[in-house]
Amino acid sequence: HGSHYRTLVAAISARRALRMSYRGALDAAAVSTKIWPYRLLWSRHSWYVIARSSLHRGVRTFHVGRIEALTELPERFK
């Protein structure tokens, strides 16, 4: 998960959007969503990213360990 963590830290610092492939705890298949990452949170011995999700149309919390892929996008946010 180290590479995902580093990608998230860089995206938060640069305020860059990411394309994320994510498999939730109860999901049979991974979903793809564009996220605007705001903060990382350490809770219950795991890292989480708080981000706005285009799929969910709102701010959500995602477990970093369940992220399958991250791609940096050229889009920036405020």
N, C-alpha and C positions, 0 to 999 in steps of 0.2 A: 504493500500500500504506500510505500515511501514515494514512488514516482507520482502517484495521484496526489499525495499530500503536497509535494513540491509544486506541482502544476497548479493546485488550488491556491497556494500561498502567492505564487507569481501572478495569477489572474486577479486575486483580491487586491494585491498591491497596485497592479496596472489598471484595475477596473475593466477587465476584459471579460466578454461573454465566452462561454464554453459550450460545446456539444457533449452531452453525457449519455452513456449507455449504462443503465442502472437496473439491478435486479433486486426488488424488494423482498422482504422476508417471506411473504406469502405468494410471490409472483412466480409463475411457471416459466415465463419468458422475460427477457430484459426489455425495457422500454427506452426509447431515445427521446431526449428533451434538451432544449436549449436552456441553460441556466445563467443567471447573473449572480455569482457568488458574493455574499456580503461578509461573512465571518466563519471562522472555524471554532468549534466548541469541543472541549474535552469533557466527556460525561460518561459515567459508568464504564470506565476503563477503555473507551473507544473515542475516536475522532468522528465528528459530525460536521457537515457543512450546511450553513443556513443560506439559502439561495432562493431567488425568484425563479420559478419554473414556467416555461411556456406551455408545457403539457397540462399542468395543474392550474395555470392562470392565477398563481398566488405564491406566497412565500412558504417554503417547505423546509423541513430538516431531513437531510439524507446521510445515512451511515456511510462513511468513506470506505469501509471495508466491502461494501456491496457495489461499489462503482466498478464496472467492467472496462470502460474506456472513457478517456477524456480527450477532446480535441479543442485546441485554442482557436477562437474565431477572431476576425479583425475588428469586430464591433466592440465599442467601449460604452460604458454606462456611467451615469452620475450618481 
